[in-house]
Amino acid sequence: MYSEEQLKKYAYFENELKNTAIEFIRDPLTGLVSRPYILGFAKALIEEKTPFTYAMLDLDNFKFINDTYGHKAGDGVLAAVADGLIRYMDGFGIVGRFGGDELLIINLRDLAYDDKKAYLKDMYRDGVVLRKNIELKTCSPFITGTLGCASFPEDAKNYDDLFGIMDKVLYRGKVKGRNCYIIYVEEKHKDIEISRMAKKGIYGNMHNLIRQFEMVPGMKNRLYSVLPFMMEELQISDLYYISSDNVMRGVKNIFLREEVPDIGKLMTDDLYTTTVIEDVSKRSPLFFSLLEKWKIETLLVVRVGVDLDTNGYLICAEPRSHRIWQDGECALMYFLAKLIAYRIRTDGEELPTD
């Protein structure tokens, strides 16, 4: 937690601590600066015309941690992430708690794009602050977060505009699949609207998917037809499938041919997802060796089949990505797998093998 000595390095907090005990300035759970004071610090910097980078960090799937392991575990995760951020930001910035699992970061050092990217890349590097297991008494959840940031005065000249831009790019990170950071760049992000990003619900996505799937004949053409939509919605570089011959192929990469004879041993349900690839080795060592060769860190596999019949598998496997597959993304893959399976059953089509 923050000490008086750490906070008094900044004129705003030195002044506040003259009349306010530190217990009222610190958030009681995390030891970070509490919401009124982190907001006050940001607004004071703007009034003084002091440049800084403002970021909001939202821990991914925090509700799942609370629901699965209990709120005490959730509190432990928040406290551990807070301690990591205090250490990481020491000497050039301050971290506060905005509310719930949302944290605000003020960085007085890194203002240029390349500097911001380097500082965030290090923050996200495995085991520094995020992308690591946090060891608690009853569990050790793997923790990631989504972050959006913008800078004063380069990106906005007042607090409300700065906060709005930061919030917008944070939401963009969530739409992309979470577990990432987005640095505001006017040319890329100025026309993004949260309402436009949010309006595409699961029904709309499924409706668009089935239109793309049904507009062309033949399974190979159907896969080509849905690929751009799936790439955009899931933020993937290719869609892979394993057909009845147990060979893994790419829809985009037509030259890919990898035998995966033990994929079926991995699947105890219609859908399998993990952020710990080593777990695959216990059931499917041959598939695991392929994932290791590709440097895959997060996996999503869906069975293609109806009832007890299995016709193959659809796979999302992005190299060097710790992303967490969201419910809507899993539902979209599951829906596509069912479209393929029912087409196989009714028309006798098969997943391509040539």
C-alpha positions in Angstrom: 0.0 0.0 0.0 1.1 3.6 -0.5 3.0 5.3 2.3 2.9 9.0 3.1 6.5 9.2 1.9 5.6 7.8 -1.5 2.6 10.2 -2.0 4.3 13.3 -0.7 6.7 13.2 -3.7 3.8 14.8 -5.6 2.7 18.3 -4.7 -1.0 17.5 -4.9 -0.8 14.8 -2.2 1.7 16.7 0.0 -0.9 19.5 0.2 -3.8 17.1 0.8 -1.9 15.2 3.6 -1.6 18.5 5.5 -5.3 18.3 6.4 -6.3 14.7 5.7 -5.1 11.5 7.3 -3.6 9.0 4.8 -6.3 6.4 5.8 -8.9 8.6 4.1 -6.7 9.0 1.0 -5.9 5.3 0.6 -8.5 2.7 -0.6 -8.9 0.4 2.4 -8.9 -2.8 0.4 -6.1 -2.3 -2.1 -3.9 0.4 -0.5 -4.1 2.4 -3.7 -5.2 6.0 -3.8 -9.0 6.2 -3.4 -11.3 7.4 -6.2 -11.8 11.0 -5.1 -8.1 11.6 -4.8 -6.9 9.9 -8.0 -9.5 11.9 -9.9 -8.4 15.0 -8.0 -4.8 14.4 -8.9 -5.6 14.0 -12.6 -7.7 17.2 -12.6 -5.0 19.1 -10.7 -2.3 18.1 -13.3 -4.6 19.4 -16.1 -5.1 22.7 -14.2 -1.3 23.0 -13.9 -0.9 22.0 -17.5 1.4 19.1 -16.6 1.5 16.5 -19.3 0.7 12.9 -18.3 -0.7 9.6 -19.6 -4.0 8.5 -18.2 -5.0 4.8 -18.2 -7.8 2.7 -17.0 -7.1 -1.0 -16.3 -10.1 -3.4 -16.0 -9.3 -6.9 -14.7 -10.7 -9.6 -17.0 -13.4 -12.0 -15.9 -13.3 -10.7 -12.3 -16.9 -11.7 -11.7 -16.0 -15.3 -12.6 -13.3 -15.2 -9.9 -15.7 -14.0 -7.3 -18.4 -16.5 -8.3 -16.0 -19.4 -8.5 -13.6 -18.9 -5.6 -15.5 -16.4 -3.4 -15.3 -12.7 -2.8 -12.3 -13.2 -0.4 -10.3 -14.5 -3.3 -11.4 -11.6 -5.4 -10.2 -9.2 -2.7 -6.9 -11.1 -2.7 -6.5 -10.7 -6.4 -7.2 -7.0 -6.3 -4.7 -6.5 -3.4 -2.0 -8.5 -5.3 -2.5 -6.6 -8.5 -2.4 -3.3 -6.6 0.9 -4.2 -4.9 2.4 -5.1 -8.3 1.3 -1.8 -9.8 2.6 0.2 -6.9 6.0 -1.4 -7.3 5.9 -1.1 -11.1 4.9 2.6 -11.2 7.2 3.7 -8.4 9.0 6.9 -9.2 7.0 8.0 -12.2 3.3 7.5 -11.5 0.4 6.9 -9.2 -2.3 4.2 -9.2 -5.8 4.6 -7.8 -9.0 2.5 -7.5 -11.8 3.8 -9.6 -14.3 1.2 -8.4 -14.8 -2.5 -8.3 -12.0 -4.1 -10.4 -11.3 -0.9 -12.4 -8.0 0.9 -11.6 -6.8 4.3 -12.8 -3.1 4.9 -13.6 -1.4 8.3 -14.0 2.0 8.1 -15.7 4.1 11.3 -15.6 7.0 9.8 -17.5 5.9 8.2 -20.8 4.2 10.5 -23.2 5.4 9.6 -26.7 3.8 6.6 -28.4 6.9 4.4 -28.4 7.5 5.1 -24.7 3.9 4.3 -23.8 4.1 1.1 -25.7 7.4 0.0 -24.0 6.0 0.8 -20.5 2.8 -1.2 -21.2 4.6 -4.0 -22.9 6.7 -4.5 -19.8 3.6 -4.2 -17.5 2.0 -7.1 -19.5 5.1 -9.2 -19.7 4.5 -12.5 -18.0 4.8 -12.3 -14.3 5.4 -8.6 -13.9 1.9 -7.3 -13.0 -0.5 -9.2 -15.2 -0.6 -12.5 -17.1 0.4 -14.6 -14.1 -1.1 -16.9 -11.5 -1.7 -15.2 -8.2 -1.1 -17.6 -5.3 -3.9 -17.4 -2.7 -4.7 -19.8 0.2 -7.5 -21.6 -1.7 -6.6 -21.1 -5.3 -4.2 -19.6 -7.8 -6.2 -17.8 -10.6 -4.5 -16.7 -13.8 -5.0 -12.9 -14.0 -5.1 -10.7 -17.1 -6.5 -7.2 -17.7 -7.6 -4.9 -20.4 -6.3 -1.3 -20.5 -7.0 1.8 -22.5 -4.9 5.0 -22.3 -4.6 8.5 -23.7 -2.4 11.5 -22.9 -2.9 15.1 -21.9 -2.6 17.5 -23.6 -1.8 15.6 -26.9 -5.1 13.7 -27.1 -7.4 16.0 -25.1 -7.3 19.4 -23.5 -9.7 18.9 -20.6 -10.5 16.1 -18.1 -13.9 15.0 -19.5 -12.6 14.6 -23.1 -9.5 12.8 -21.8 -11.5 10.4 -19.7 -13.9 9.8 -22.6 -11.1 8.9 -25.0 -9.5 6.6 -22.5 -12.8 4.8 -21.8 -13.4 4.4 -25.5 -10.2 2.7 -26.3 -10.6 0.5 -23.1 -13.9 -0.7 -24.6 -12.2 -1.3 -27.9 -9.7 -3.6 -26.1 -12.6 -5.5 -24.6 -14.2 -6.0 -28.0 -10.9 -7.2 -29.4 -10.9 -10.1 -26.9 -9.5 -8.5 -23.7 -6.1 -9.2 -22.2 -4.6 -6.4 -24.2 -3.7 -2.7 -24.0 -4.9 0.0 -26.5 -3.0 3.3 -26.9 -5.2 6.0 -28.3 -4.1 7.1 -31.8 -6.3 9.8 -33.3 -6.1 8.5 -36.9 -7.2 5.0 -35.8 -9.6 5.7 -33.0 -11.2 9.1 -33.4 -14.3 7.9 -35.2 -14.9 4.8 -33.0 -18.2 5.0 -31.1 -18.9 2.8 -28.1 -22.6 2.5 -29.1 -21.6 1.2 -32.5 -19.2 -1.4 -31.0 -21.8 -2.4 -28.5 -24.8 -2.8 -30.7 -23.7 -6.1 -32.3 -25.1 -8.6 -30.0 -24.9 -12.4 -30.2 -28.2 -12.6 -32.1 -26.9 -10.2 -34.7 -23.6 -12.0 -35.1 -25.3 -15.4 -35.5 -27.7 -13.9 -38.0 -24.8 -12.5 -40.1 -22.9 -15.8 -39.7 -25.7 -18.0 -41.1 -26.2 -15.6 -44.0 -22.6 -15.9 -45.0 -22.6 -19.6 -44.5 -25.7 -20.3 -46.6 -24.9 -17.9 -49.5 -22.5 -20.3 -51.3 -22.6 -24.1 -52.1 -20.0 -26.6 -51.0 -18.3 -26.9 -47.6 -15.0 -25.4 -48.7 -16.7 -22.4 -50.2 -18.8 -22.0 -47.0 -15.7 -21.9 -44.8 -14.0 -19.3 -47.1 -17.2 -17.3 -47.0 -17.4 -17.1 -43.2 -13.7 -16.7 -42.6 -13.6 -12.8 -42.9 -16.5 -12.5 -40.6 -14.9 -14.8 -38.0 -11.6 -13.1 -38.3 -13.2 -9.7 -37.6 -15.4 -10.8 -34.8 -12.9 -13.1 -33.0 -9.8 -11.1 -33.9 -8.1 -14.2 -35.3 -5.6 -14.6 -38.2 -7.0 -17.9 -39.5 -9.7 -20.5 -38.6 -8.4 -24.1 -38.3 -10.3 -27.3 -38.6 -9.6 -31.1 -38.2 -11.6 -33.3 -40.6 -12.4 -37.0 -40.5 -8.8 -37.9 -41.5 -7.5 -36.3 -38.3 -5.5 -33.8 -40.2 -5.4 -30.2 -39.1 -5.8 -27.6 -41.9 -6.3 -23.8 -42.1 -9.1 -22.2 -44.0 -6.8 -19.3 -45.0 -3.5 -21.3 -45.0 -4.3 -23.9 -47.6 -0.8 -25.4 -47.3 -1.1 -26.4 -43.7 -1.3 -30.1 -43.1 -0.6 -31.4 -39.5 -1.7 -34.9 -38.3 -3.5 -34.7 -34.9 -4.7 -38.3 -34.2 -5.3 -37.7 -30.5 -7.5 -34.6 -30.6 -10.5 -36.6 -29.6 -8.9 -37.5 -26.2 -8.9 -33.8 -25.3 -12.6 -33.3 -25.7 -14.8 -34.4 -22.8 -17.5 -31.9 -23.9 -18.5 -30.0 -27.1 -16.2 -27.1 -26.2 -12.7 -26.9 -24.8 -10.8 -23.7 -23.9 -7.7 -23.1 -21.8 -5.1 -20.5 -21.1 -2.7 -23.2 -19.7 -1.6 -25.1 -22.7 0.4 -27.6 -20.6 -3.0 -29.0 -19.6 -3.4 -30.3 -23.2 -0.3 -32.5 -22.8 -2.1 -34.7 -20.2 -4.7 -35.8 -22.7 -3.4 -35.1 -26.2 0.5 -35.1 -26.2 0.7 -35.1 -30.0 -1.6 -32.1 -30.3 0.3 -30.4 -27.5 3.6 -30.8 -29.3 2.0 -29.0 -32.3 0.8 -26.2 -30.1 4.2 -25.8 -28.6 5.8 -25.7 -32.0 3.4 -22.9 -33.0 4.0 -21.1 -29.6 0.2 -21.2 -28.9 -0.7 -19.9 -25.4 -4.5 -19.9 -25.6 -6.7 -22.5 -27.2 -10.4 -22.8 -28.2 -11.7 -26.1 -29.7 -15.3 -26.9 -30.6 -16.5 -30.4 -31.7 -18.3 -30.5 -35.0 -21.1 -33.1 -34.6 -24.7 -33.9 -33.9 -25.7 -36.1 -31.0 -22.9 -38.8 -30.7 -21.6 -38.4 -34.2 -18.3 -36.4 -34.5 -17.4 -35.1 -37.9 -14.4 -33.0 -36.9 -13.3 -30.0 -34.9 -13.0 -26.2 -35.3 -10.0 -24.5 -33.7 -8.9 -21.0 -32.7 -5.2 -21.0 -31.9 -3.4 -17.7 -32.0 0.4 -17.7 -31.4 1.8 -15.7 -28.5 -1.6 -14.7 -27.2 -2.8 -14.9 -23.7 -6.4 -13.9 -24.6 -9.4 -15.2 -22.7 -12.2 -16.4 -24.9 -15.4 -14.7 -24.0 -18.8 -16.3 -23.8 -20.0 -14.6 -27.0 -17.0 -15.8 -28.9 -17.4 -19.4 -27.7 -21.1 -19.2 -28.6 -20.2 -18.0 -32.1 -17.7 -20.9 -32.7 -20.2 -23.4 -31.3 -23.0 -22.1 -33.6 -20.7 -22.4 -36.6 -19.8 -25.9 -35.6 -23.5 -26.8 -35.5 -24.2 -25.2 -38.9 -21.4 -27.4 -40.4 -22.6 -30.5 -38.6 -26.2 -30.2 -39.7 -25.1 -29.5 -43.3 -23.0 -32.7 -43.1 -26.0 -34.7 -41.8 -28.6 -33.3 -44.2 -26.6 -32.9 -47.4 -23.8 -35.4 -46.9 -21.1 -32.7 -47.2 -17.8 -33.2 -45.3 -15.1 -30.9 -44.0 -12.6 -30.5 -46.8 -9.7 -33.0 -47.0 -8.1 -32.0 -50.3 
